[in-house]
Amino acid sequence: MGWIHPLEDPVLEAGRHDILRVCFEFANSVPLGGCRPLRFVSCLGNPVAPVRNVITGVDGSSIPLTPADGEVCRLPEKPFERGDANGDGSFDISDPILILGCLFLDTRCPRCADVLDANDDGRVDISDPVYLLGWRFQGGESPPPPALDCGLDPTPDDLRDCEGDTSCAG
């Protein structure tokens, strides 16, 4: 597995950033809260290839990465409230505006993509803010569960589970 940051995107400012997320699917035998070791190798691909784990600095220099071995833990999914995109506990015009910003303006998006998936079709796209606007201002259907109350997503999809802070405590 490898990842190359596209050159046309702006350089990230100094600080902590998620530049690569690796998702694991645990065997059914790993209980919630259970952990397994994670070990890194010193190169990408073929061990004899002249490739190193590096990132490129602002000046074009190679900066070696120093991954640290650790462990991967299976954490329970966190409850969320579908459609409450800004996490303020209410549903208003600011929620579809935030989704539009995530889609088109590079604004910071919630880590829980299911919050943004207002129509629960397994994707975050223009149909989600349109769905919320139709519900709030044209009498359309309310978002599917868990909406209007905290809960877990009953619909399996490819969106990342709500693992970070969410709009509700469950």
N, C-alpha and C positions, 0 to 999 in steps of 0.2 A: 504494500500500500504506500502511496506517496501523495503529496499535495504540493502544488506550486501556486503561490499567490499570483493572481493575474497582474500584469504590469500596468494595465490601464486604471486600476483602482488606486485611490490615494494611499500613500504610506501611512500606516497606523502611528498615532502619537505614542510616546513612551507610556508604559504602564502594563497592566495585566490584560491580556486579550485571549479569547478562545480563538485560536487559529486553525485548530483541527479537533474535531470531536469524533471519537471512535465509539460506536455503540456495540454492545455485546448482548447476545441472547443467551441466558443461562439455561443449563439443563434443568429439568423439572426437579431434580434432586437437591438443587440449591435453595434453601429456605429463604424467605424474606429476612433481610438483615444478615444473611450469610455472605461471606467474602471468599475470594479466590486470589491467589498470587498473580501479579502481572509483571512480566520480565521483558525488558527491551533488548534489542540486539544493537551492535555497534554500527551497522550499516543498513542501507535499504537494498532490497533485492538480493542478488547473488553476493555471498560473503566475500568473494575475491574481487568483485567489481570495485573500481576506484570511485565509490560513491560514499559520501558521509552525510550524517544528519546535520544540516545547516540551514540557517536563514540568511537572507541578504540584508545588510545594513543600508541605511539611507545613502551612504557614500558608495554603495555597490560592493562593499567588502563582505566576505563570507564570515559568518559568526557561527561557530560550532554549537549545536544544541547539546545539552547534557541532560538527557532524560533520566529520571530516577525510577528505579523499580518500586513497585508498591503493590496495591491490591485493588481489585474491582469488587464492589459490593452491590448486592441486589437490594435496592431500597423500594419501599412501597410507593405506589403512585399517590400523589397529593390530590386532595379534592380541589375543585375549582368551580367557577360560575361561568358557564358558556355565555359569551357576548359581553361580559364586563371587561373589555379590553384594557382599560386603564386601571382596573383593580380598586376603584373607589367605592365599590359596594352598591352603586346605582347604575341604572341604564338610561343614558341620555345621548345627545348628539355628539358628545366627546368620544364615545366608544367607536362609532363608525369613522370618525375623523382620525382617531389613532390608527385604526386598521389601514385606512388610505395612506397615512404617513408611512407606515411600515412597508406597504406595497410599492409606493412610488416616490417617497422623499427620503429614504434612508434614515428615518427616525428610529430611535431605539424601540425595539419590539419586546413584548413580554417573552420570557423563556418558555412559557407554556403555550405552545402553538394551538392547542385545543381551545383555549380561551378565545382566540381569534376566529376559529372555525364556526361561525355563528349558525350556519345551516347544516353542520355536521356531515358534510360530504367528503371529509377526509382530506380536504385541500384548503389552503388559505389563499383566496383570490378575490377579485372584484365582486363576486357574488355575495361575499360575506357582509361587507358594509351595506350593500344594496338590500340584503335580507333584513338587517337590523333597521334600516331606514323605513322599509315597508312595514315592519312590525310596529315600530314606534309611532309612525306618522300617517300610515294608511290602513291600519287595522289588520295587518297581515298576521300570520301565525307567529307565536312566540318561538324562540329558539328551542331546539330539542334538549332534553335533559343532558347534563345538569344545568339548567337555566332557572333563574329566579330562586335558586337555592343551591347551597354547596353540595357537591357530590363527585363521584367518579364517572368517567366516560363509559357508558354501557356499550358504545359502538367501537369495534376494533378498526383501526386504521393505521396508516404509516406515519402519523404525526407523533412527535416525541412526547412521551408521557410527561405529565406535569410534575417535575421533580424539584423545581425551585420554589421560590416564594410565589404564592398564588393569592387571589383576591379574597380568599376566605379561609377560615380555620377548620372547617368541617365539623 
